[in-house]
Amino acid sequence: MNVLVTGGTGYVGSHTVVELQQKGYEVFIIDNLSNSQAVVVDAIEKITGIKPHFSKVDLCNAAALKDFFVRNKIDSIIHFAAFKAVGESVQQPLRYYYNNITSLINLCKCAEEFSVKDFIFSSSCSVYGEPDYVPVDEKHPIKDAQSPYGASKQMSERILSDIAVAGMMQTISLRYFNPSGAHPSVLIGELPVNEPSNLVPVITRTAAGKQKEMVVFGNDYDTPDGTCIRDYIHVKDIAIAHIYALERLKNKKNKAGFEVFNLGTGKGYSVLEVINCFEKVTGKKLNYRIGAKRPGDVSKVFSDCKLSNSVLGWKAELPLEQMLLSAWEWQQKI
């Protein structure tokens, strides 16, 4: 089976490509390299012994995307490609809406034209907004998003749901919580071209001296220590979940044309707890200070994963300590 992975040189995308190849899938990567590097393709080959097909294409360029589909037979799509920084999306809303929605629409139009029926969507816990309760399950109401990034994921899910109702395509939307860590080989990991906004790479960059200090955004949230609480999940666990989702569609086990599953561990950690855990497992002291709250951040969100555990058959296996150690090993290499 030929699987197209958009954003396949990115963080979660590259780890998923590895898992797909190790399961025997033929993988085609599309990426415009706006926040990743082409050397990731070589790193994937070193891990798996197989070089994935790579095309530098911007999904917002409808003609270039269609040309790719003309030249390549695609059976399934896993769609990662999107802008993803919450804070940046608040500052640049039009850029985020244009990129994230236009790229999805162009991709879906090609899927319809070239009869690709199976679609896995990289979604986010940000679709829940500021949750009414935690842990958050898939039945939680979709509230007003706290950022244009979160809103773009909500809109994307609505588009895919409507397409499923129309019978054009079947989709599983995987709502990630906070991907962290690096591949055990330390050949791929989180390697953003732009300044990282996710907590773990900010921690590792600070520990490595690549930035002077890190800022903890707010300490007066309604949480035990006042800092935001998130559900951190190893990127390898997330990558494996995509195999489960793809095989669910391929084997016609899905119960509806559009299904959603949370991907998390079911446990939340505050920013200060993650910092303390990093210092404990690595022996590195972090230079950090408390700063102002960051626009778009919710106070606490962590997952109820019963549905993905029981229905998808997937469960996160790797603990926070392993996420942080692998991230630190990766940071020391890059």
Contacts in CASP RR format, 6 or more apart in sequence:
PFRMAT RR
TARGET T0000
AUTHOR 0000-0000-0000
METHOD contacts of the structure
MODEL  1
MNVLVTGGTGYVGSHTVVELQQKGYEVFIIDNLSNSQAVVVDAIEKITGI
KPHFSKVDLCNAAALKDFFVRNKIDSIIHFAAFKAVGESVQQPLRYYYNN
ITSLINLCKCAEEFSVKDFIFSSSCSVYGEPDYVPVDEKHPIKDAQSPYG
ASKQMSERILSDIAVAGMMQTISLRYFNPSGAHPSVLIGELPVNEPSNLV
PVITRTAAGKQKEMVVFGNDYDTPDGTCIRDYIHVKDIAIAHIYALERLK
NKKNKAGFEVFNLGTGKGYSVLEVINCFEKVTGKKLNYRIGAKRPGDVSK
VFSDCKLSNSVLGWKAELPLEQMLLSAWEWQQKI
1 25 0 8 1.000
1 26 0 8 1.000
1 75 0 8 1.000
1 76 0 8 1.000
1 250 0 8 1.000
2 25 0 8 1.000
2 26 0 8 1.000
2 27 0 8 1.000
2 28 0 8 1.000
2 72 0 8 1.000
2 73 0 8 1.000
2 74 0 8 1.000
2 75 0 8 1.000
2 76 0 8 1.000
3 20 0 8 1.000
3 25 0 8 1.000
3 26 0 8 1.000
3 27 0 8 1.000
3 28 0 8 1.000
3 74 0 8 1.000
3 75 0 8 1.000
3 76 0 8 1.000
3 77 0 8 1.000
3 78 0 8 1.000
3 246 0 8 1.000
4 28 0 8 1.000
4 29 0 8 1.000
4 30 0 8 1.000
4 72 0 8 1.000
4 74 0 8 1.000
4 76 0 8 1.000
4 77 0 8 1.000
4 78 0 8 1.000
4 116 0 8 1.000
5 13 0 8 1.000
5 16 0 8 1.000
5 17 0 8 1.000
5 20 0 8 1.000
5 27 0 8 1.000
5 28 0 8 1.000
5 29 0 8 1.000
5 30 0 8 1.000
5 52 0 8 1.000
5 78 0 8 1.000
5 80 0 8 1.000
6 29 0 8 1.000
6 30 0 8 1.000
6 31 0 8 1.000
6 59 0 8 1.000
6 77 0 8 1.000
6 78 0 8 1.000
6 79 0 8 1.000
6 80 0 8 1.000
6 81 0 8 1.000
6 103 0 8 1.000
6 107 0 8 1.000
7 13 0 8 1.000
7 29 0 8 1.000
7 30 0 8 1.000
7 31 0 8 1.000
7 36 0 8 1.000
7 80 0 8 1.000
7 81 0 8 1.000
8 14 0 8 1.000
8 16 0 8 1.000
8 17 0 8 1.000
8 29 0 8 1.000
8 30 0 8 1.000
8 31 0 8 1.000
8 36 0 8 1.000
8 40 0 8 1.000
8 80 0 8 1.000
8 81 0 8 1.000
9 29 0 8 1.000
9 31 0 8 1.000
9 33 0 8 1.000
9 36 0 8 1.000
9 37 0 8 1.000
9 38 0 8 1.000
9 40 0 8 1.000
9 41 0 8 1.000
9 54 0 8 1.000
10 31 0 8 1.000
10 35 0 8 1.000
10 36 0 8 1.000
10 40 0 8 1.000
10 80 0 8 1.000
10 191 0 8 1.000
11 36 0 8 1.000
11 179 0 8 1.000
11 189 0 8 1.000
11 190 0 8 1.000
11 191 0 8 1.000
11 192 0 8 1.000
11 235 0 8 1.000
12 80 0 8 1.000
12 122 0 8 1.000
12 176 0 8 1.000
12 179 0 8 1.000
12 235 0 8 1.000
12 238 0 8 1.000
12 239 0 8 1.000
13 78 0 8 1.000
13 80 0 8 1.000
13 122 0 8 1.000
13 239 0 8 1.000
14 36 0 8 1.000
14 40 0 8 1.000
14 43 0 8 1.000
14 44 0 8 1.000
14 188 0 8 1.000
14 189 0 8 1.000
15 183 0 8 1.000
15 188 0 8 1.000
15 189 0 8 1.000
15 235 0 8 1.000
15 236 0 8 1.000
15 238 0 8 1.000
15 239 0 8 1.000
16 78 0 8 1.000
16 80 0 8 1.000
16 238 0 8 1.000
16 239 0 8 1.000
16 242 0 8 1.000
17 27 0 8 1.000
17 29 0 8 1.000
17 44 0 8 1.000
17 52 0 8 1.000
18 44 0 8 1.000
18 47 0 8 1.000
18 48 0 8 1.000
18 183 0 8 1.000
18 188 0 8 1.000
18 239 0 8 1.000
19 236 0 8 1.000
19 239 0 8 1.000
19 240 0 8 1.000
19 242 0 8 1.000
19 243 0 8 1.000
20 27 0 8 1.000
20 78 0 8 1.000
20 242 0 8 1.000
20 243 0 8 1.000
20 246 0 8 1.000
21 27 0 8 1.000
21 44 0 8 1.000
21 48 0 8 1.000
21 49 0 8 1.000
21 50 0 8 1.000
21 52 0 8 1.000
22 48 0 8 1.000
23 243 0 8 1.000
26 53 0 8 1.000
27 52 0 8 1.000
27 53 0 8 1.000
28 52 0 8 1.000
28 53 0 8 1.000
28 54 0 8 1.000
28 55 0 8 1.000
28 72 0 8 1.000
28 74 0 8 1.000
29 41 0 8 1.000
29 52 0 8 1.000
29 53 0 8 1.000
29 54 0 8 1.000
29 55 0 8 1.000
30 55 0 8 1.000
30 57 0 8 1.000
30 59 0 8 1.000
30 65 0 8 1.000
30 68 0 8 1.000
30 81 0 8 1.000
31 54 0 8 1.000
31 56 0 8 1.000
31 57 0 8 1.000
31 81 0 8 1.000
32 56 0 8 1.000
32 57 0 8 1.000
32 58 0 8 1.000
32 59 0 8 1.000
32 81 0 8 1.000
33 56 0 8 1.000
33 193 0 8 1.000
34 83 0 8 1.000
34 193 0 8 1.000
35 83 0 8 1.000
35 192 0 8 1.000
35 193 0 8 1.000
35 194 0 8 1.000
36 191 0 8 1.000
36 192 0 8 1.000
36 193 0 8 1.000
37 191 0 8 1.000
37 193 0 8 1.000
38 54 0 8 1.000
38 56 0 8 1.000
40 188 0 8 1.000
40 191 0 8 1.000
41 51 0 8 1.000
41 52 0 8 1.000
41 54 0 8 1.000
42 51 0 8 1.000
43 187 0 8 1.000
43 188 0 8 1.000
44 50 0 8 1.000
44 51 0 8 1.000
44 52 0 8 1.000
44 187 0 8 1.000
44 188 0 8 1.000
45 51 0 8 1.000
45 52 0 8 1.000
46 185 0 8 1.000
46 187 0 8 1.000
47 183 0 8 1.000
47 185 0 8 1.000
47 187 0 8 1.000
47 188 0 8 1.000
53 72 0 8 1.000
55 68 0 8 1.000
57 64 0 8 1.000
57 65 0 8 1.000
57 68 0 8 1.000
58 64 0 8 1.000
58 103 0 8 1.000
59 65 0 8 1.000
59 81 0 8 1.000
59 102 0 8 1.000
59 103 0 8 1.000
59 104 0 8 1.000
59 106 0 8 1.000
59 107 0 8 1.000
60 98 0 8 1.000
60 99 0 8 1.000
60 102 0 8 1.000
60 103 0 8 1.000
60 106 0 8 1.000
61 106 0 8 1.000
62 106 0 8 1.000
62 109 0 8 1.000
65 106 0 8 1.000
65 107 0 8 1.000
65 110 0 8 1.000
66 110 0 8 1.000
66 113 0 8 1.000
68 110 0 8 1.000
69 110 0 8 1.000
69 113 0 8 1.000
69 114 0 8 1.000
74 114 0 8 1.000
74 116 0 8 1.000
75 116 0 8 1.000
75 118 0 8 1.000
76 116 0 8 1.000
76 118 0 8 1.000
76 119 0 8 1.000
76 120 0 8 1.000
76 246 0 8 1.000
76 249 0 8 1.000
76 250 0 8 1.000
77 107 0 8 1.000
77 111 0 8 1.000
77 116 0 8 1.000
77 118 0 8 1.000
77 119 0 8 1.000
77 120 0 8 1.000
78 119 0 8 1.000
78 120 0 8 1.000
78 122 0 8 1.000
78 242 0 8 1.000
78 246 0 8 1.000
79 104 0 8 1.000
79 107 0 8 1.000
79 119 0 8 1.000
79 120 0 8 1.000
79 121 0 8 1.000
79 122 0 8 1.000
80 122 0 8 1.000
81 103 0 8 1.000
82 99 0 8 1.000
82 100 0 8 1.000
82 103 0 8 1.000
82 122 0 8 1.000
82 152 0 8 1.000
83 89 0 8 1.000
83 95 0 8 1.000
83 96 0 8 1.000
83 99 0 8 1.000
83 100 0 8 1.000
83 149 0 8 1.000
84 124 0 8 1.000
84 149 0 8 1.000
85 149 0 8 1.000
85 194 0 8 1.000
85 197 0 8 1.000
86 126 0 8 1.000
86 146 0 8 1.000
86 147 0 8 1.000
86 149 0 8 1.000
86 150 0 8 1.000
86 197 0 8 1.000
86 294 0 8 1.000
86 296 0 8 1.000
86 297 0 8 1.000
87 147 0 8 1.000
87 149 0 8 1.000
87 197 0 8 1.000
87 294 0 8 1.000
87 295 0 8 1.000
87 296 0 8 1.000
88 96 0 8 1.000
88 149 0 8 1.000
88 197 0 8 1.000
89 96 0 8 1.000
89 147 0 8 1.000
89 148 0 8 1.000
89 149 0 8 1.000
89 150 0 8 1.000
89 152 0 8 1.000
90 147 0 8 1.000
90 148 0 8 1.000
90 295 0 8 1.000
90 296 0 8 1.000
92 148 0 8 1.000
93 148 0 8 1.000
96 148 0 8 1.000
96 149 0 8 1.000
96 152 0 8 1.000
97 148 0 8 1.000
97 151 0 8 1.000
97 152 0 8 1.000
97 155 0 8 1.000
100 149 0 8 1.000
100 152 0 8 1.000
100 153 0 8 1.000
100 155 0 8 1.000
100 156 0 8 1.000
101 152 0 8 1.000
101 155 0 8 1.000
101 156 0 8 1.000
101 159 0 8 1.000
104 156 0 8 1.000
104 159 0 8 1.000
104 160 0 8 1.000
105 159 0 8 1.000
108 119 0 8 1.000
108 159 0 8 1.000
108 160 0 8 1.000
108 163 0 8 1.000
108 168 0 8 1.000
108 169 0 8 1.000
110 116 0 8 1.000
111 117 0 8 1.000
111 119 0 8 1.000
111 168 0 8 1.000
111 169 0 8 1.000
112 168 0 8 1.000
112 169 0 8 1.000
116 169 0 8 1.000
117 169 0 8 1.000
117 170 0 8 1.000
118 169 0 8 1.000
118 170 0 8 1.000
118 246 0 8 1.000
118 249 0 8 1.000
118 250 0 8 1.000
119 160 0 8 1.000
119 169 0 8 1.000
119 170 0 8 1.000
119 171 0 8 1.000
119 172 0 8 1.000
120 171 0 8 1.000
120 172 0 8 1.000
120 174 0 8 1.000
120 242 0 8 1.000
120 245 0 8 1.000
120 246 0 8 1.000
120 249 0 8 1.000
121 156 0 8 1.000
121 157 0 8 1.000
121 160 0 8 1.000
121 171 0 8 1.000
121 172 0 8 1.000
121 173 0 8 1.000
121 174 0 8 1.000
122 174 0 8 1.000
122 176 0 8 1.000
123 153 0 8 1.000
123 156 0 8 1.000
123 157 0 8 1.000
123 173 0 8 1.000
123 174 0 8 1.000
123 175 0 8 1.000
123 176 0 8 1.000
123 260 0 8 1.000
124 149 0 8 1.000
124 150 0 8 1.000
124 153 0 8 1.000
124 175 0 8 1.000
124 176 0 8 1.000
125 136 0 8 1.000
125 175 0 8 1.000
125 176 0 8 1.000
125 177 0 8 1.000
125 231 0 8 1.000
125 262 0 8 1.000
125 301 0 8 1.000
125 303 0 8 1.000
126 145 0 8 1.000
126 146 0 8 1.000
126 147 0 8 1.000
126 149 0 8 1.000
126 150 0 8 1.000
126 153 0 8 1.000
126 298 0 8 1.000
127 142 0 8 1.000
127 145 0 8 1.000
127 150 0 8 1.000
127 153 0 8 1.000
127 154 0 8 1.000
127 157 0 8 1.000
127 175 0 8 1.000
128 136 0 8 1.000
128 140 0 8 1.000
128 142 0 8 1.000
128 143 0 8 1.000
128 175 0 8 1.000
128 301 0 8 1.000
129 142 0 8 1.000
129 143 0 8 1.000
129 144 0 8 1.000
129 145 0 8 1.000
129 146 0 8 1.000
129 150 0 8 1.000
129 298 0 8 1.000
129 301 0 8 1.000
130 143 0 8 1.000
130 146 0 8 1.000
130 298 0 8 1.000
130 299 0 8 1.000
131 140 0 8 1.000
131 143 0 8 1.000
131 298 0 8 1.000
131 300 0 8 1.000
131 301 0 8 1.000
132 140 0 8 1.000
132 141 0 8 1.000
132 143 0 8 1.000
133 140 0 8 1.000
134 300 0 8 1.000
134 301 0 8 1.000
134 302 0 8 1.000
135 266 0 8 1.000
135 302 0 8 1.000
135 303 0 8 1.000
135 304 0 8 1.000
136 262 0 8 1.000
136 301 0 8 1.000
136 302 0 8 1.000
136 303 0 8 1.000
136 304 0 8 1.000
137 262 0 8 1.000
137 303 0 8 1.000
137 304 0 8 1.000
137 306 0 8 1.000
137 307 0 8 1.000
138 175 0 8 1.000
138 260 0 8 1.000
138 261 0 8 1.000
138 262 0 8 1.000
138 304 0 8 1.000
138 307 0 8 1.000
142 154 0 8 1.000
145 151 0 8 1.000
145 153 0 8 1.000
145 154 0 8 1.000
146 296 0 8 1.000
146 297 0 8 1.000
146 298 0 8 1.000
147 295 0 8 1.000
147 296 0 8 1.000
157 173 0 8 1.000
157 258 0 8 1.000
157 260 0 8 1.000
160 169 0 8 1.000
160 171 0 8 1.000
160 173 0 8 1.000
160 258 0 8 1.000
161 171 0 8 1.000
161 258 0 8 1.000
163 169 0 8 1.000
163 171 0 8 1.000
164 170 0 8 1.000
164 171 0 8 1.000
164 256 0 8 1.000
164 257 0 8 1.000
164 258 0 8 1.000
165 257 0 8 1.000
165 258 0 8 1.000
167 257 0 8 1.000
170 249 0 8 1.000
170 254 0 8 1.000
170 257 0 8 1.000
170 258 0 8 1.000
171 257 0 8 1.000
171 258 0 8 1.000
171 259 0 8 1.000
172 245 0 8 1.000
172 248 0 8 1.000
172 249 0 8 1.000
172 254 0 8 1.000
172 258 0 8 1.000
172 259 0 8 1.000
172 260 0 8 1.000
172 261 0 8 1.000
173 258 0 8 1.000
173 259 0 8 1.000
173 260 0 8 1.000
173 261 0 8 1.000
174 238 0 8 1.000
174 241 0 8 1.000
174 242 0 8 1.000
174 245 0 8 1.000
174 260 0 8 1.000
174 261 0 8 1.000
174 263 0 8 1.000
175 260 0 8 1.000
175 261 0 8 1.000
175 262 0 8 1.000
175 263 0 8 1.000
176 233 0 8 1.000
176 238 0 8 1.000
176 263 0 8 1.000
176 264 0 8 1.000
177 230 0 8 1.000
177 231 0 8 1.000
177 232 0 8 1.000
177 233 0 8 1.000
177 262 0 8 1.000
177 263 0 8 1.000
177 264 0 8 1.000
177 265 0 8 1.000
177 301 0 8 1.000
177 302 0 8 1.000
177 303 0 8 1.000
178 198 0 8 1.000
178 199 0 8 1.000
178 230 0 8 1.000
178 231 0 8 1.000
178 232 0 8 1.000
178 233 0 8 1.000
179 198 0 8 1.000
179 233 0 8 1.000
179 234 0 8 1.000
179 235 0 8 1.000
179 238 0 8 1.000
180 198 0 8 1.000
180 199 0 8 1.000
180 200 0 8 1.000
180 232 0 8 1.000
180 233 0 8 1.000
180 234 0 8 1.000
180 235 0 8 1.000
180 320 0 8 1.000
180 323 0 8 1.000
180 324 0 8 1.000
180 327 0 8 1.000
181 189 0 8 1.000
181 190 0 8 1.000
181 200 0 8 1.000
181 234 0 8 1.000
181 235 0 8 1.000
181 236 0 8 1.000
181 322 0 8 1.000
181 323 0 8 1.000
181 324 0 8 1.000
181 326 0 8 1.000
181 327 0 8 1.000
181 330 0 8 1.000
182 188 0 8 1.000
182 189 0 8 1.000
182 190 0 8 1.000
182 235 0 8 1.000
182 326 0 8 1.000
182 327 0 8 1.000
182 329 0 8 1.000
182 330 0 8 1.000
183 189 0 8 1.000
183 235 0 8 1.000
183 236 0 8 1.000
183 326 0 8 1.000
184 236 0 8 1.000
184 326 0 8 1.000
186 326 0 8 1.000
186 329 0 8 1.000
186 330 0 8 1.000
186 333 0 8 1.000
189 235 0 8 1.000
189 327 0 8 1.000
189 330 0 8 1.000
190 196 0 8 1.000
190 198 0 8 1.000
190 200 0 8 1.000
190 201 0 8 1.000
190 235 0 8 1.000
190 327 0 8 1.000
190 330 0 8 1.000
191 334 0 8 1.000
192 201 0 8 1.000
196 202 0 8 1.000
196 205 0 8 1.000
199 230 0 8 1.000
199 271 0 8 1.000
199 274 0 8 1.000
200 232 0 8 1.000
200 274 0 8 1.000
200 323 0 8 1.000
200 324 0 8 1.000
200 327 0 8 1.000
201 327 0 8 1.000
201 331 0 8 1.000
202 211 0 8 1.000
202 214 0 8 1.000
203 214 0 8 1.000
203 274 0 8 1.000
203 275 0 8 1.000
203 278 0 8 1.000
203 286 0 8 1.000
203 324 0 8 1.000
203 327 0 8 1.000
204 278 0 8 1.000
204 327 0 8 1.000
204 328 0 8 1.000
204 330 0 8 1.000
204 331 0 8 1.000
205 211 0 8 1.000
205 214 0 8 1.000
205 331 0 8 1.000
206 212 0 8 1.000
206 213 0 8 1.000
206 214 0 8 1.000
206 286 0 8 1.000
206 287 0 8 1.000
206 288 0 8 1.000
207 278 0 8 1.000
207 282 0 8 1.000
207 284 0 8 1.000
207 286 0 8 1.000
207 328 0 8 1.000
207 331 0 8 1.000
208 331 0 8 1.000
208 332 0 8 1.000
212 287 0 8 1.000
213 287 0 8 1.000
213 288 0 8 1.000
213 289 0 8 1.000
214 286 0 8 1.000
214 287 0 8 1.000
214 288 0 8 1.000
214 289 0 8 1.000
215 288 0 8 1.000
215 289 0 8 1.000
215 290 0 8 1.000
215 291 0 8 1.000
216 227 0 8 1.000
216 271 0 8 1.000
216 272 0 8 1.000
216 275 0 8 1.000
216 288 0 8 1.000
216 289 0 8 1.000
216 290 0 8 1.000
216 291 0 8 1.000
217 228 0 8 1.000
217 271 0 8 1.000
217 291 0 8 1.000
217 292 0 8 1.000
217 293 0 8 1.000
217 294 0 8 1.000
217 297 0 8 1.000
218 226 0 8 1.000
218 227 0 8 1.000
218 228 0 8 1.000
218 290 0 8 1.000
218 291 0 8 1.000
218 292 0 8 1.000
218 293 0 8 1.000
218 294 0 8 1.000
219 225 0 8 1.000
219 226 0 8 1.000
219 227 0 8 1.000
219 290 0 8 1.000
219 291 0 8 1.000
220 226 0 8 1.000
220 293 0 8 1.000
221 227 0 8 1.000
221 228 0 8 1.000
221 229 0 8 1.000
221 293 0 8 1.000
221 299 0 8 1.000
221 300 0 8 1.000
222 299 0 8 1.000
222 300 0 8 1.000
223 229 0 8 1.000
223 270 0 8 1.000
223 299 0 8 1.000
223 300 0 8 1.000
224 270 0 8 1.000
225 270 0 8 1.000
225 272 0 8 1.000
225 273 0 8 1.000
226 270 0 8 1.000
227 270 0 8 1.000
227 271 0 8 1.000
227 272 0 8 1.000
228 270 0 8 1.000
228 271 0 8 1.000
228 297 0 8 1.000
228 298 0 8 1.000
228 299 0 8 1.000
228 300 0 8 1.000
229 268 0 8 1.000
229 269 0 8 1.000
229 270 0 8 1.000
229 299 0 8 1.000
229 300 0 8 1.000
229 301 0 8 1.000
229 302 0 8 1.000
230 268 0 8 1.000
230 269 0 8 1.000
230 271 0 8 1.000
230 300 0 8 1.000
230 301 0 8 1.000
230 302 0 8 1.000
231 264 0 8 1.000
231 265 0 8 1.000
231 266 0 8 1.000
231 267 0 8 1.000
231 268 0 8 1.000
231 269 0 8 1.000
231 301 0 8 1.000
231 302 0 8 1.000
231 303 0 8 1.000
232 265 0 8 1.000
232 268 0 8 1.000
232 269 0 8 1.000
232 274 0 8 1.000
232 320 0 8 1.000
232 323 0 8 1.000
233 263 0 8 1.000
233 264 0 8 1.000
233 265 0 8 1.000
233 316 0 8 1.000
233 323 0 8 1.000
234 316 0 8 1.000
234 317 0 8 1.000
234 318 0 8 1.000
234 322 0 8 1.000
234 323 0 8 1.000
234 326 0 8 1.000
236 318 0 8 1.000
237 263 0 8 1.000
237 264 0 8 1.000
237 316 0 8 1.000
237 317 0 8 1.000
237 318 0 8 1.000
238 263 0 8 1.000
240 314 0 8 1.000
241 261 0 8 1.000
241 263 0 8 1.000
241 308 0 8 1.000
241 312 0 8 1.000
241 314 0 8 1.000
244 312 0 8 1.000
244 313 0 8 1.000
244 314 0 8 1.000
245 261 0 8 1.000
245 312 0 8 1.000
248 254 0 8 1.000
248 312 0 8 1.000
261 307 0 8 1.000
261 308 0 8 1.000
261 311 0 8 1.000
261 312 0 8 1.000
261 314 0 8 1.000
262 303 0 8 1.000
262 304 0 8 1.000
262 305 0 8 1.000
262 307 0 8 1.000
262 308 0 8 1.000
263 303 0 8 1.000
263 305 0 8 1.000
263 308 0 8 1.000
263 314 0 8 1.000
263 316 0 8 1.000
264 302 0 8 1.000
264 303 0 8 1.000
264 305 0 8 1.000
264 308 0 8 1.000
264 316 0 8 1.000
265 302 0 8 1.000
265 303 0 8 1.000
265 305 0 8 1.000
265 316 0 8 1.000
266 302 0 8 1.000
266 303 0 8 1.000
266 304 0 8 1.000
266 305 0 8 1.000
266 316 0 8 1.000
267 302 0 8 1.000
268 300 0 8 1.000
268 302 0 8 1.000
269 277 0 8 1.000
269 320 0 8 1.000
274 320 0 8 1.000
274 324 0 8 1.000
275 286 0 8 1.000
275 288 0 8 1.000
277 320 0 8 1.000
277 321 0 8 1.000
277 324 0 8 1.000
278 284 0 8 1.000
278 286 0 8 1.000
278 324 0 8 1.000
278 328 0 8 1.000
279 285 0 8 1.000
279 286 0 8 1.000
281 321 0 8 1.000
281 324 0 8 1.000
281 325 0 8 1.000
281 328 0 8 1.000
282 324 0 8 1.000
282 325 0 8 1.000
282 328 0 8 1.000
284 328 0 8 1.000
305 315 0 8 1.000
305 316 0 8 1.000
308 314 0 8 1.000
308 315 0 8 1.000
309 315 0 8 1.000
END
